[in-house]
Amino acid sequence: MNHDLLLNLRDLACGYRDQSVVQNLNLHLNAGDIGCLLGPSGCGKTTTLRAIAGFEPVHTGSIELAGEVISRPGFTLAPEKRRIGMVFQDYALFPHLTVAENIAFGIRKHPERERIAREMLELVNLGALGKRYPHELSGGQQQRVALARALAPEPRLLLLDEPFSNLDGELRRRLSHEVREILKSRGTSAILVTHDQEEAFAVSDQVGVFKNGRLEQWDTPYNLYHEPLTPFVASFIGQGYFVRGQMLSHDTVQTELGVVSGNRAYQWAAGTAVDMLLRPDDIVYAPHSELKARIVGKTFLGAATLYRLQLPTGTQLESIFASHDDHALGEDVGIQVAADHLVVFLAQGSIAAQMTLESGVRRYSSAS
Ligand SMILES: Nc1ncnc2c1ncn2[C@@H]1O[C@H](COP(=O)(O)OP(=O)(O)OP(=O)(O)O)[C@@H](O)[C@H]1O
């Protein structure tokens, strides 16, 4: 595996005319890795991608590709000189060219363009369809052609802007896995833009969660889920509920579920009001536990069942039980907390939380 730094965004601000949509953006991608920009609509994902591609100038900071500055204020290396490939949501194939001609378009001066186009067709499993026109293909097939066309010139970096969003359910899932395998098999580095968390996790090694033009966290899918750095990341990624508690010591919290300890230390004093994050897999069925919750919702998932639980105080949580631990709505069941990642934030609305927000102080110190 290649761990060389490929893409480096430093203190980047970019946007349209004088208005910076994205600010203070720092992230880096190693060669061979797939990164993802994830966030709600309008948060600046596409704007960032366009700046990396060279379609928009940067206001402050810089973009480096393989050690070379390709954008800084007053200088934007032309998109065609960056050796960056692009795949768009609407495929953007040339309708009057066949599939093979579309794929060869970016390498039309290459002496071996026909051989490369054939290889690319095989790579995306469309070996037999080279002579067809785009309108004779399904949406999934068109997107594979777009991928093959983008890969043919061997770009240093591939940018994919919501590439699966015109496709539905199962096909979308299948193609996203396939694209990851294709990119990994060629060692192609890529940045994907999506607002779909499942897709981000299926395709990417590193995911950046954006909120209002700012990157809240750039991390592995595992860490985003289990170790979110901000309440926004905690609630944007996966399912989860917050339970109010009080710090007892740096790594222990008193909650209505009892005392919960984790493998992280927080800097706040004992007595500080906090919100503790609990994912459905943090609460487990424990028939002999004294801690009881009432089942108020139930979704059968096949191998497991997702239960919505209500504690005696009215607080609600979710929990995943193995499917054969079957319980009826209204039943009281024993549960226990099985979280080793203690994720807490200053309680929303508390004075301490307000002060932290205003000063932009990092919310915890990591002990593990
Ligand atoms: N050409 C433009 N001129 C001015 N403002 C723009 C332009 N394109 C986008 N914006 C604004 O920039 C902000 C960020 O847009 P951007 O397209 O980067 O968001 P996004 O996160 O990709 O959203 P989506 O998921 O909806 O595509 C939005 O407020 C948008 O209105």
The ligand as an SDF file (V2000), in Angstrom:
LIG
                    3D

 31 33  0  0  0  0  0  0  0  0999 V2000
  -22.3690   29.1300   -9.0900 N   0  0  0  0  0  0  0  0  0  0  0  0
  -22.7100   29.5470   -7.8650 C   0  0  0  0  0  0  0  0  0  0  0  0
  -22.7580   30.8840   -7.5790 N   0  0  0  0  0  0  0  0  0  0  0  0
  -23.0540   31.3100   -6.3220 C   0  0  0  0  0  0  0  0  0  0  0  0
  -23.3400   30.4890   -5.2900 N   0  0  0  0  0  0  0  0  0  0  0  0
  -23.3390   29.1600   -5.5170 C   0  0  0  0  0  0  0  0  0  0  0  0
  -23.0140   28.6200   -6.7970 C   0  0  0  0  0  0  0  0  0  0  0  0
  -23.0600   27.2720   -6.7190 N   0  0  0  0  0  0  0  0  0  0  0  0
  -23.4130   26.9750   -5.4420 C   0  0  0  0  0  0  0  0  0  0  0  0
  -23.5660   28.1000   -4.7030 N   0  0  0  0  0  0  0  0  0  0  0  0
  -23.9100   28.1990   -3.2670 C   0  0  0  0  0  0  0  0  0  0  0  0
  -22.8460   27.6410   -2.4980 O   0  0  0  0  0  0  0  0  0  0  0  0
  -23.3530   26.9200   -1.3730 C   0  0  0  0  0  0  0  0  0  0  0  0
  -22.7590   25.5340   -1.3780 C   0  0  0  0  0  0  0  0  0  0  0  0
  -23.1810   24.8390   -2.5420 O   0  0  0  0  0  0  0  0  0  0  0  0
  -22.6080   23.4050   -2.9310 P   0  0  0  0  0  0  0  0  0  0  0  0
  -23.1490   23.0650   -4.2830 O   0  0  0  0  0  0  0  0  0  0  0  0
  -21.1510   23.3770   -2.7420 O   0  0  0  0  0  0  0  0  0  0  0  0
  -23.2920   22.4890   -1.8220 O   0  0  0  0  0  0  0  0  0  0  0  0
  -23.3570   20.9040   -1.6970 P   0  0  0  0  0  0  0  0  0  0  0  0
  -22.9050   20.6000   -0.3200 O   0  0  0  0  0  0  0  0  0  0  0  0
  -22.6160   20.2580   -2.8110 O   0  0  0  0  0  0  0  0  0  0  0  0
  -24.9180   20.6540   -1.8250 O   0  0  0  0  0  0  0  0  0  0  0  0
  -25.7660   19.5220   -2.6110 P   0  0  0  0  0  0  0  0  0  0  0  0
  -25.6330   18.2640   -1.7840 O   0  0  0  0  0  0  0  0  0  0  0  0
  -27.1430   20.0610   -2.5760 O   0  0  0  0  0  0  0  0  0  0  0  0
  -25.1760   19.3890   -3.9820 O   0  0  0  0  0  0  0  0  0  0  0  0
  -24.8700   26.9560   -1.5030 C   0  0  0  0  0  0  0  0  0  0  0  0
  -25.3530   27.9230   -0.6130 O   0  0  0  0  0  0  0  0  0  0  0  0
  -25.1080   27.3450   -2.9330 C   0  0  0  0  0  0  0  0  0  0  0  0
  -26.3120   28.0650   -3.0420 O   0  0  0  0  0  0  0  0  0  0  0  0
  1  2  1  0
  2  3  1  0
  2  7  2  0
  3  4  2  0
  4  5  1  0
  5  6  2  0
  6  7  1  0
  6 10  1  0
  7  8  1  0
  8  9  2  0
  9 10  1  0
 10 11  1  0
 11 12  1  0
 11 30  1  0
 12 13  1  0
 13 14  1  0
 13 28  1  0
 14 15  1  0
 15 16  1  0
 16 17  2  0
 16 18  1  0
 16 19  1  0
 19 20  1  0
 20 21  2  0
 20 22  1  0
 20 23  1  0
 23 24  1  0
 24 25  2  0
 24 26  1  0
 24 27  1  0
 28 29  1  0
 28 30  1  0
 30 31  1  0
M  END
$$$$
